[in-house]
Amino acid sequence: MAEDDLLPDREVFRIAVAGLLGFLLMESIARVLTLVRFYRRDEATMATTEGPDSPARRR
């Protein structure tokens, strides 16, 4: 924060900025974890539907 002297000198402002940045970080982490969970679920579904007798395996 190069222009720190231009910002309000209140602790509430700094807490709000830190809270918003923390929210963005946690939202990004939650999004990645959700995508990984969906990927693994779909991967497990594909593994169970493509058994040894499935038409996709016979090719």
PDB file of N, H, CA, C and O in Angstrom:
ATOM      1  N   MET A   1       0.846  -1.171   0.000  1.00  0.00           N
ATOM      2  CA  MET A   1       0.000   0.000   0.000  1.00  0.00           C
ATOM      3  C   MET A   1       0.895   1.239   0.000  1.00  0.00           C
ATOM      4  O   MET A   1       1.251   1.772   1.051  1.00  0.00           O
ATOM      5  N   ALA A   2       1.240   1.670  -1.183  1.00  0.00           N
ATOM      6  H   ALA A   2       0.951   1.237  -2.037  1.00  0.00           H
ATOM      7  CA  ALA A   2       2.176   2.779  -1.322  1.00  0.00           C
ATOM      8  C   ALA A   2       1.577   4.089  -0.829  1.00  0.00           C
ATOM      9  O   ALA A   2       2.294   4.924  -0.276  1.00  0.00           O
ATOM     10  N   GLU A   3       0.277   4.283  -1.018  1.00  0.00           N
ATOM     11  H   GLU A   3      -0.305   3.605  -1.467  1.00  0.00           H
ATOM     12  CA  GLU A   3      -0.372   5.531  -0.600  1.00  0.00           C
ATOM     13  C   GLU A   3      -1.085   5.328   0.729  1.00  0.00           C
ATOM     14  O   GLU A   3      -2.254   5.685   0.869  1.00  0.00           O
ATOM     15  N   ASP A   4      -0.394   4.762   1.692  1.00  0.00           N
ATOM     16  H   ASP A   4       0.556   4.471   1.578  1.00  0.00           H
ATOM     17  CA  ASP A   4      -1.010   4.473   2.986  1.00  0.00           C
ATOM     18  C   ASP A   4      -1.487   5.743   3.676  1.00  0.00           C
ATOM     19  O   ASP A   4      -2.461   5.709   4.428  1.00  0.00           O
ATOM     20  N   ASP A   5      -0.817   6.858   3.430  1.00  0.00           N
ATOM     21  H   ASP A   5      -0.025   6.886   2.819  1.00  0.00           H
ATOM     22  CA  ASP A   5      -1.230   8.108   4.078  1.00  0.00           C
ATOM     23  C   ASP A   5      -2.534   8.656   3.499  1.00  0.00           C
ATOM     24  O   ASP A   5      -3.161   9.513   4.123  1.00  0.00           O
ATOM     25  N   LEU A   6      -2.962   8.183   2.318  1.00  0.00           N
ATOM     26  H   LEU A   6      -2.453   7.487   1.811  1.00  0.00           H
ATOM     27  CA  LEU A   6      -4.218   8.632   1.730  1.00  0.00           C
ATOM     28  C   LEU A   6      -5.429   7.858   2.258  1.00  0.00           C
ATOM     29  O   LEU A   6      -6.569   8.298   2.114  1.00  0.00           O
ATOM     30  N   LEU A   7      -5.168   6.712   2.865  1.00  0.00           N
ATOM     31  H   LEU A   7      -4.241   6.355   2.982  1.00  0.00           H
ATOM     32  CA  LEU A   7      -6.254   5.891   3.393  1.00  0.00           C
ATOM     33  C   LEU A   7      -6.686   6.391   4.760  1.00  0.00           C
ATOM     34  O   LEU A   7      -5.894   6.998   5.481  1.00  0.00           O
ATOM     35  N   PRO A   8      -7.932   6.141   5.116  1.00  0.00           N
ATOM     36  CA  PRO A   8      -8.374   6.527   6.457  1.00  0.00           C
ATOM     37  C   PRO A   8      -7.530   5.827   7.516  1.00  0.00           C
ATOM     38  O   PRO A   8      -7.156   4.665   7.352  1.00  0.00           O
ATOM     39  N   ASP A   9      -7.237   6.523   8.581  1.00  0.00           N
ATOM     40  H   ASP A   9      -7.540   7.466   8.715  1.00  0.00           H
ATOM     41  CA  ASP A   9      -6.367   5.994   9.635  1.00  0.00           C
ATOM     42  C   ASP A   9      -7.200   5.350  10.730  1.00  0.00           C
ATOM     43  O   ASP A   9      -7.028   5.647  11.912  1.00  0.00           O
ATOM     44  N   ARG A  10      -8.078   4.493  10.339  1.00  0.00           N
ATOM     45  H   ARG A  10      -8.218   4.252   9.379  1.00  0.00           H
ATOM     46  CA  ARG A  10      -8.918   3.828  11.329  1.00  0.00           C
ATOM     47  C   ARG A  10      -8.667   2.322  11.260  1.00  0.00           C
ATOM     48  O   ARG A  10      -8.452   1.759  10.187  1.00  0.00           O
ATOM     49  N   GLU A  11      -8.700   1.701  12.404  1.00  0.00           N
ATOM     50  H   GLU A  11      -8.875   2.158  13.276  1.00  0.00           H
ATOM     51  CA  GLU A  11      -8.481   0.257  12.487  1.00  0.00           C
ATOM     52  C   GLU A  11      -9.603  -0.515  11.802  1.00  0.00           C
ATOM     53  O   GLU A  11      -9.370  -1.599  11.269  1.00  0.00           O
ATOM     54  N   VAL A  12     -10.800   0.022  11.811  1.00  0.00           N
ATOM     55  H   VAL A  12     -10.990   0.903  12.244  1.00  0.00           H
ATOM     56  CA  VAL A  12     -11.941  -0.642  11.192  1.00  0.00           C
ATOM     57  C   VAL A  12     -11.707  -0.804   9.694  1.00  0.00           C
ATOM     58  O   VAL A  12     -12.046  -1.845   9.131  1.00  0.00           O
ATOM     59  N   PHE A  13     -11.139   0.196   9.045  1.00  0.00           N
ATOM     60  H   PHE A  13     -10.863   1.042   9.503  1.00  0.00           H
ATOM     61  CA  PHE A  13     -10.865   0.121   7.612  1.00  0.00           C
ATOM     62  C   PHE A  13      -9.889  -1.014   7.313  1.00  0.00           C
ATOM     63  O   PHE A  13     -10.090  -1.777   6.368  1.00  0.00           O
ATOM     64  N   ARG A  14      -8.850  -1.123   8.103  1.00  0.00           N
ATOM     65  H   ARG A  14      -8.686  -0.504   8.870  1.00  0.00           H
ATOM     66  CA  ARG A  14      -7.857  -2.178   7.892  1.00  0.00           C
ATOM     67  C   ARG A  14      -8.454  -3.558   8.136  1.00  0.00           C
ATOM     68  O   ARG A  14      -8.142  -4.503   7.412  1.00  0.00           O
ATOM     69  N   ILE A  15      -9.299  -3.681   9.135  1.00  0.00           N
ATOM     70  H   ILE A  15      -9.552  -2.913   9.723  1.00  0.00           H
ATOM     71  CA  ILE A  15      -9.955  -4.957   9.413  1.00  0.00           C
ATOM     72  C   ILE A  15     -10.894  -5.314   8.268  1.00  0.00           C
ATOM     73  O   ILE A  15     -10.963  -6.477   7.869  1.00  0.00           O
ATOM     74  N   ALA A  16     -11.615  -4.337   7.735  1.00  0.00           N
ATOM     75  H   ALA A  16     -11.559  -3.393   8.059  1.00  0.00           H
ATOM     76  CA  ALA A  16     -12.532  -4.592   6.620  1.00  0.00           C
ATOM     77  C   ALA A  16     -11.767  -5.042   5.380  1.00  0.00           C
ATOM     78  O   ALA A  16     -12.199  -5.971   4.697  1.00  0.00           O
ATOM     79  N   VAL A  17     -10.657  -4.413   5.083  1.00  0.00           N
ATOM     80  H   VAL A  17     -10.305  -3.659   5.639  1.00  0.00           H
ATOM     81  CA  VAL A  17      -9.843  -4.798   3.923  1.00  0.00           C
ATOM     82  C   VAL A  17      -9.285  -6.204   4.125  1.00  0.00           C
ATOM     83  O   VAL A  17      -9.312  -7.021   3.205  1.00  0.00           O
ATOM     84  N   ALA A  18      -8.786  -6.486   5.311  1.00  0.00           N
ATOM     85  H   ALA A  18      -8.764  -5.822   6.058  1.00  0.00           H
ATOM     86  CA  ALA A  18      -8.258  -7.824   5.597  1.00  0.00           C
ATOM     87  C   ALA A  18      -9.367  -8.870   5.517  1.00  0.00           C
ATOM     88  O   ALA A  18      -9.148  -9.974   5.018  1.00  0.00           O
ATOM     89  N   GLY A  19     -10.546  -8.526   6.003  1.00  0.00           N
ATOM     90  H   GLY A  19     -10.724  -7.629   6.407  1.00  0.00           H
ATOM     91  CA  GLY A  19     -11.671  -9.451   5.931  1.00  0.00           C
ATOM     92  C   GLY A  19     -12.091  -9.734   4.501  1.00  0.00           C
ATOM     93  O   GLY A  19     -12.366 -10.882   4.150  1.00  0.00           O
ATOM     94  N   LEU A  20     -12.142  -8.709   3.679  1.00  0.00           N
ATOM     95  H   LEU A  20     -11.918  -7.777   3.963  1.00  0.00           H
ATOM     96  CA  LEU A  20     -12.513  -8.901   2.278  1.00  0.00           C
ATOM     97  C   LEU A  20     -11.469  -9.722   1.519  1.00  0.00           C
ATOM     98  O   LEU A  20     -11.818 -10.579   0.708  1.00  0.00           O
ATOM     99  N   LEU A  21     -10.210  -9.461   1.779  1.00  0.00           N
ATOM    100  H   LEU A  21      -9.926  -8.764   2.438  1.00  0.00           H
ATOM    101  CA  LEU A  21      -9.158 -10.250   1.146  1.00  0.00           C
ATOM    102  C   LEU A  21      -9.208 -11.708   1.616  1.00  0.00           C
ATOM    103  O   LEU A  21      -9.004 -12.629   0.825  1.00  0.00           O
ATOM    104  N   GLY A  22      -9.478 -11.906   2.894  1.00  0.00           N
ATOM    105  H   GLY A  22      -9.645 -11.159   3.537  1.00  0.00           H
ATOM    106  CA  GLY A  22      -9.621 -13.257   3.417  1.00  0.00           C
ATOM    107  C   GLY A  22     -10.803 -13.976   2.799  1.00  0.00           C
ATOM    108  O   GLY A  22     -10.728 -15.167   2.500  1.00  0.00           O
ATOM    109  N   PHE A  23     -11.901 -13.246   2.608  1.00  0.00           N
ATOM    110  H   PHE A  23     -11.962 -12.278   2.851  1.00  0.00           H
ATOM    111  CA  PHE A  23     -13.077 -13.830   1.967  1.00  0.00           C
ATOM    112  C   PHE A  23     -12.755 -14.270   0.546  1.00  0.00           C
ATOM    113  O   PHE A  23     -13.155 -15.358   0.130  1.00  0.00           O
ATOM    114  N   LEU A  24     -12.042 -13.442  -0.199  1.00  0.00           N
ATOM    115  H   LEU A  24     -11.717 -12.559   0.139  1.00  0.00           H
ATOM    116  CA  LEU A  24     -11.669 -13.808  -1.565  1.00  0.00           C
ATOM    117  C   LEU A  24     -10.782 -15.046  -1.590  1.00  0.00           C
ATOM    118  O   LEU A  24     -10.946 -15.914  -2.447  1.00  0.00           O
ATOM    119  N   LEU A  25      -9.861 -15.126  -0.667  1.00  0.00           N
ATOM    120  H   LEU A  25      -9.728 -14.421   0.030  1.00  0.00           H
ATOM    121  CA  LEU A  25      -8.971 -16.276  -0.594  1.00  0.00           C
ATOM    122  C   LEU A  25      -9.746 -17.549  -0.259  1.00  0.00           C
ATOM    123  O   LEU A  25      -9.545 -18.583  -0.896  1.00  0.00           O
ATOM    124  N   MET A  26     -10.622 -17.478   0.725  1.00  0.00           N
ATOM    125  H   MET A  26     -10.786 -16.638   1.241  1.00  0.00           H
ATOM    126  CA  MET A  26     -11.398 -18.650   1.125  1.00  0.00           C
ATOM    127  C   MET A  26     -12.374 -19.079   0.027  1.00  0.00           C
ATOM    128  O   MET A  26     -12.605 -20.274  -0.160  1.00  0.00           O
ATOM    129  N   GLU A  27     -12.943 -18.127  -0.693  1.00  0.00           N
ATOM    130  H   GLU A  27     -12.755 -17.156  -0.541  1.00  0.00           H
ATOM    131  CA  GLU A  27     -13.860 -18.455  -1.784  1.00  0.00           C
ATOM    132  C   GLU A  27     -13.112 -19.184  -2.892  1.00  0.00           C
ATOM    133  O   GLU A  27     -13.635 -20.138  -3.467  1.00  0.00           O
ATOM    134  N   SER A  28     -11.913 -18.752  -3.191  1.00  0.00           N
ATOM    135  H   SER A  28     -11.489 -17.977  -2.723  1.00  0.00           H
ATOM    136  CA  SER A  28     -11.106 -19.413  -4.217  1.00  0.00           C
ATOM    137  C   SER A  28     -10.744 -20.834  -3.803  1.00  0.00           C
ATOM    138  O   SER A  28     -10.809 -21.755  -4.618  1.00  0.00           O
ATOM    139  N   ILE A  29     -10.367 -21.016  -2.552  1.00  0.00           N
ATOM    140  H   ILE A  29     -10.315 -20.268  -1.890  1.00  0.00           H
ATOM    141  CA  ILE A  29     -10.033 -22.346  -2.050  1.00  0.00           C
ATOM    142  C   ILE A  29     -11.262 -23.247  -2.083  1.00  0.00           C
ATOM    143  O   ILE A  29     -11.165 -24.407  -2.484  1.00  0.00           O
ATOM    144  N   ALA A  30     -12.412 -22.730  -1.670  1.00  0.00           N
ATOM    145  H   ALA A  30     -12.491 -21.787  -1.345  1.00  0.00           H
ATOM    146  CA  ALA A  30     -13.645 -23.520  -1.682  1.00  0.00           C
ATOM    147  C   ALA A  30     -14.029 -23.910  -3.104  1.00  0.00           C
ATOM    148  O   ALA A  30     -14.497 -25.025  -3.333  1.00  0.00           O
ATOM    149  N   ARG A  31     -13.838 -23.015  -4.049  1.00  0.00           N
ATOM    150  H   ARG A  31     -13.457 -22.109  -3.862  1.00  0.00           H
ATOM    151  CA  ARG A  31     -14.158 -23.316  -5.451  1.00  0.00           C
ATOM    152  C   ARG A  31     -13.263 -24.442  -5.985  1.00  0.00           C
ATOM    153  O   ARG A  31     -13.749 -25.347  -6.663  1.00  0.00           O
ATOM    154  N   VAL A  32     -11.975 -24.392  -5.685  1.00  0.00           N
ATOM    155  H   VAL A  32     -11.580 -23.657  -5.134  1.00  0.00           H
ATOM    156  CA  VAL A  32     -11.055 -25.434  -6.139  1.00  0.00           C
ATOM    157  C   VAL A  32     -11.413 -26.771  -5.501  1.00  0.00           C
ATOM    158  O   VAL A  32     -11.423 -27.793  -6.187  1.00  0.00           O
ATOM    159  N   LEU A  33     -11.706 -26.785  -4.205  1.00  0.00           N
ATOM    160  H   LEU A  33     -11.697 -25.955  -3.648  1.00  0.00           H
ATOM    161  CA  LEU A  33     -12.066 -28.027  -3.536  1.00  0.00           C
ATOM    162  C   LEU A  33     -13.355 -28.614  -4.101  1.00  0.00           C
ATOM    163  O   LEU A  33     -13.476 -29.832  -4.233  1.00  0.00           O
ATOM    164  N   THR A  34     -14.314 -27.761  -4.434  1.00  0.00           N
ATOM    165  H   THR A  34     -14.216 -26.771  -4.326  1.00  0.00           H
ATOM    166  CA  THR A  34     -15.558 -28.237  -5.030  1.00  0.00           C
ATOM    167  C   THR A  34     -15.307 -28.845  -6.399  1.00  0.00           C
ATOM    168  O   THR A  34     -15.855 -29.900  -6.718  1.00  0.00           O
ATOM    169  N   LEU A  35     -14.494 -28.201  -7.202  1.00  0.00           N
ATOM    170  H   LEU A  35     -14.049 -27.343  -6.943  1.00  0.00           H
ATOM    171  CA  LEU A  35     -14.181 -28.741  -8.524  1.00  0.00           C
ATOM    172  C   LEU A  35     -13.436 -30.065  -8.430  1.00  0.00           C
ATOM    173  O   LEU A  35     -13.703 -30.975  -9.215  1.00  0.00           O
ATOM    174  N   VAL A  36     -12.518 -30.191  -7.498  1.00  0.00           N
ATOM    175  H   VAL A  36     -12.301 -29.451  -6.860  1.00  0.00           H
ATOM    176  CA  VAL A  36     -11.782 -31.442  -7.306  1.00  0.00           C
ATOM    177  C   VAL A  36     -12.745 -32.539  -6.869  1.00  0.00           C
ATOM    178  O   VAL A  36     -12.652 -33.669  -7.349  1.00  0.00           O
ATOM    179  N   ARG A  37     -13.669 -32.221  -5.963  1.00  0.00           N
ATOM    180  H   ARG A  37     -13.745 -31.303  -5.573  1.00  0.00           H
ATOM    181  CA  ARG A  37     -14.644 -33.217  -5.505  1.00  0.00           C
ATOM    182  C   ARG A  37     -15.522 -33.691  -6.657  1.00  0.00           C
ATOM    183  O   ARG A  37     -15.762 -34.891  -6.796  1.00  0.00           O
ATOM    184  N   PHE A  38     -16.004 -32.765  -7.485  1.00  0.00           N
ATOM    185  H   PHE A  38     -15.809 -31.790  -7.372  1.00  0.00           H
ATOM    186  CA  PHE A  38     -16.824 -33.143  -8.642  1.00  0.00           C
ATOM    187  C   PHE A  38     -16.023 -33.988  -9.641  1.00  0.00           C
ATOM    188  O   PHE A  38     -16.543 -34.957 -10.194  1.00  0.00           O
ATOM    189  N   TYR A  39     -14.783 -33.626  -9.864  1.00  0.00           N
ATOM    190  H   TYR A  39     -14.360 -32.839  -9.415  1.00  0.00           H
ATOM    191  CA  TYR A  39     -13.934 -34.377 -10.786  1.00  0.00           C
ATOM    192  C   TYR A  39     -13.741 -35.808 -10.294  1.00  0.00           C
ATOM    193  O   TYR A  39     -13.865 -36.759 -11.066  1.00  0.00           O
ATOM    194  N   ARG A  40     -13.438 -35.955  -9.009  1.00  0.00           N
ATOM    195  H   ARG A  40     -13.337 -35.182  -8.382  1.00  0.00           H
ATOM    196  CA  ARG A  40     -13.219 -37.288  -8.459  1.00  0.00           C
ATOM    197  C   ARG A  40     -14.497 -38.121  -8.486  1.00  0.00           C
ATOM    198  O   ARG A  40     -14.451 -39.326  -8.730  1.00  0.00           O
ATOM    199  N   ARG A  41     -15.643 -37.477  -8.234  1.00  0.00           N
ATOM    200  H   ARG A  41     -15.681 -36.497  -8.036  1.00  0.00           H
ATOM    201  CA  ARG A  41     -16.911 -38.199  -8.274  1.00  0.00           C
ATOM    202  C   ARG A  41     -17.195 -38.684  -9.693  1.00  0.00           C
ATOM    203  O   ARG A  41     -17.598 -39.830  -9.891  1.00  0.00           O
ATOM    204  N   ASP A  42     -16.988 -37.820 -10.672  1.00  0.00           N
ATOM    205  H   ASP A  42     -16.660 -36.888 -10.512  1.00  0.00           H
ATOM    206  CA  ASP A  42     -17.204 -38.210 -12.065  1.00  0.00           C
ATOM    207  C   ASP A  42     -16.217 -39.282 -12.507  1.00  0.00           C
ATOM    208  O   ASP A  42     -16.575 -40.194 -13.252  1.00  0.00           O
ATOM    209  N   GLU A  43     -14.986 -39.170 -12.050  1.00  0.00           N
ATOM    210  H   GLU A  43     -14.696 -38.429 -11.444  1.00  0.00           H
ATOM    211  CA  GLU A  43     -13.974 -40.169 -12.385  1.00  0.00           C
ATOM    212  C   GLU A  43     -14.347 -41.532 -11.799  1.00  0.00           C
ATOM    213  O   GLU A  43     -14.172 -42.557 -12.458  1.00  0.00           O
ATOM    214  N   ALA A  44     -14.857 -41.548 -10.574  1.00  0.00           N
ATOM    215  H   ALA A  44     -14.999 -40.715 -10.039  1.00  0.00           H
ATOM    216  CA  ALA A  44     -15.279 -42.805  -9.949  1.00  0.00           C
ATOM    217  C   ALA A  44     -16.491 -43.375 -10.673  1.00  0.00           C
ATOM    218  O   ALA A  44     -16.593 -44.592 -10.834  1.00  0.00           O
ATOM    219  N   THR A  45     -17.406 -42.527 -11.109  1.00  0.00           N
ATOM    220  H   THR A  45     -17.324 -41.539 -10.977  1.00  0.00           H
ATOM    221  CA  THR A  45     -18.578 -42.985 -11.848  1.00  0.00           C
ATOM    222  C   THR A  45     -18.160 -43.609 -13.175  1.00  0.00           C
ATOM    223  O   THR A  45     -18.689 -44.648 -13.569  1.00  0.00           O
ATOM    224  N   MET A  46     -17.231 -42.989 -13.850  1.00  0.00           N
ATOM    225  H   MET A  46     -16.801 -42.144 -13.530  1.00  0.00           H
ATOM    226  CA  MET A  46     -16.752 -43.537 -15.126  1.00  0.00           C
ATOM    227  C   MET A  46     -16.042 -44.867 -14.913  1.00  0.00           C
ATOM    228  O   MET A  46     -16.171 -45.764 -15.746  1.00  0.00           O
ATOM    229  N   ALA A  47     -15.304 -45.018 -13.835  1.00  0.00           N
ATOM    230  H   ALA A  47     -15.200 -44.290 -13.158  1.00  0.00           H
ATOM    231  CA  ALA A  47     -14.582 -46.263 -13.566  1.00  0.00           C
ATOM    232  C   ALA A  47     -15.553 -47.400 -13.283  1.00  0.00           C
ATOM    233  O   ALA A  47     -15.295 -48.540 -13.669  1.00  0.00           O
ATOM    234  N   THR A  48     -16.664 -47.112 -12.617  1.00  0.00           N
ATOM    235  H   THR A  48     -16.874 -46.186 -12.303  1.00  0.00           H
ATOM    236  CA  THR A  48     -17.620 -48.170 -12.305  1.00  0.00           C
ATOM    237  C   THR A  48     -18.480 -48.524 -13.514  1.00  0.00           C
ATOM    238  O   THR A  48     -18.910 -49.670 -13.643  1.00  0.00           O
ATOM    239  N   THR A  49     -18.737 -47.572 -14.394  1.00  0.00           N
ATOM    240  H   THR A  49     -18.387 -46.641 -14.289  1.00  0.00           H
ATOM    241  CA  THR A  49     -19.552 -47.877 -15.571  1.00  0.00           C
ATOM    242  C   THR A  49     -18.739 -48.528 -16.674  1.00  0.00           C
ATOM    243  O   THR A  49     -19.315 -49.162 -17.559  1.00  0.00           O
ATOM    244  N   GLU A  50     -17.449 -48.397 -16.652  1.00  0.00           N
ATOM    245  H   GLU A  50     -16.982 -47.882 -15.934  1.00  0.00           H
ATOM    246  CA  GLU A  50     -16.584 -49.024 -17.651  1.00  0.00           C
ATOM    247  C   GLU A  50     -15.911 -50.250 -17.047  1.00  0.00           C
ATOM    248  O   GLU A  50     -14.689 -50.286 -16.900  1.00  0.00           O
ATOM    249  N   GLY A  51     -16.698 -51.236 -16.705  1.00  0.00           N
ATOM    250  H   GLY A  51     -17.690 -51.208 -16.824  1.00  0.00           H
ATOM    251  CA  GLY A  51     -16.178 -52.480 -16.152  1.00  0.00           C
ATOM    252  C   GLY A  51     -15.564 -53.330 -17.241  1.00  0.00           C
ATOM    253  O   GLY A  51     -15.460 -52.889 -18.385  1.00  0.00           O
ATOM    254  N   PRO A  52     -15.147 -54.563 -16.899  1.00  0.00           N
ATOM    255  CA  PRO A  52     -14.492 -55.433 -17.890  1.00  0.00           C
ATOM    256  C   PRO A  52     -15.426 -55.876 -19.009  1.00  0.00           C
ATOM    257  O   PRO A  52     -14.948 -56.214 -20.092  1.00  0.00           O
ATOM    258  N   ASP A  53     -16.752 -55.889 -18.788  1.00  0.00           N
ATOM    259  H   ASP A  53     -17.140 -55.615 -17.908  1.00  0.00           H
ATOM    260  CA  ASP A  53     -17.698 -56.330 -19.810  1.00  0.00           C
ATOM    261  C   ASP A  53     -18.393 -55.174 -20.522  1.00  0.00           C
ATOM    262  O   ASP A  53     -19.326 -55.402 -21.291  1.00  0.00           O
ATOM    263  N   SER A  54     -17.964 -53.959 -20.286  1.00  0.00           N
ATOM    264  H   SER A  54     -17.206 -53.774 -19.661  1.00  0.00           H
ATOM    265  CA  SER A  54     -18.640 -52.815 -20.910  1.00  0.00           C
ATOM    266  C   SER A  54     -18.252 -52.715 -22.380  1.00  0.00           C
ATOM    267  O   SER A  54     -17.161 -53.141 -22.760  1.00  0.00           O
ATOM    268  N   PRO A  55     -19.134 -52.154 -23.215  1.00  0.00           N
ATOM    269  CA  PRO A  55     -18.815 -52.015 -24.641  1.00  0.00           C
ATOM    270  C   PRO A  55     -17.580 -51.163 -24.896  1.00  0.00           C
ATOM    271  O   PRO A  55     -16.875 -51.385 -25.880  1.00  0.00           O
ATOM    272  N   ALA A  56     -17.306 -50.200 -24.035  1.00  0.00           N
ATOM    273  H   ALA A  56     -17.879 -50.020 -23.235  1.00  0.00           H
ATOM    274  CA  ALA A  56     -16.127 -49.350 -24.244  1.00  0.00           C
ATOM    275  C   ALA A  56     -14.834 -50.130 -24.068  1.00  0.00           C
ATOM    276  O   ALA A  56     -13.832 -49.817 -24.710  1.00  0.00           O
ATOM    277  N   ARG A  57     -14.841 -51.151 -23.199  1.00  0.00           N
ATOM    278  H   ARG A  57     -15.656 -51.405 -22.677  1.00  0.00           H
ATOM    279  CA  ARG A  57     -13.638 -51.956 -22.952  1.00  0.00           C
ATOM    280  C   ARG A  57     -13.376 -52.965 -24.076  1.00  0.00           C
ATOM    281  O   ARG A  57     -12.225 -53.335 -24.308  1.00  0.00           O
ATOM    282  N   ARG A  58     -14.404 -53.406 -24.761  1.00  0.00           N
ATOM    283  H   ARG A  58     -15.339 -53.105 -24.572  1.00  0.00           H
ATOM    284  CA  ARG A  58     -14.263 -54.435 -25.774  1.00  0.00           C
ATOM    285  C   ARG A  58     -13.587 -53.928 -27.039  1.00  0.00           C
ATOM    286  O   ARG A  58     -13.142 -54.732 -27.857  1.00  0.00           O
ATOM    287  N   ARG A  59     -13.500 -52.641 -27.214  1.00  0.00           N
ATOM    288  H   ARG A  59     -13.862 -51.988 -26.549  1.00  0.00           H
ATOM    289  CA  ARG A  59     -12.913 -52.081 -28.442  1.00  0.00           C
ATOM    290  C   ARG A  59     -11.445 -52.277 -28.530  1.00  0.00           C
ATOM    291  O   ARG A  59     -10.823 -51.857 -29.506  1.00  0.00           O
TER     292      ARG A  59
END
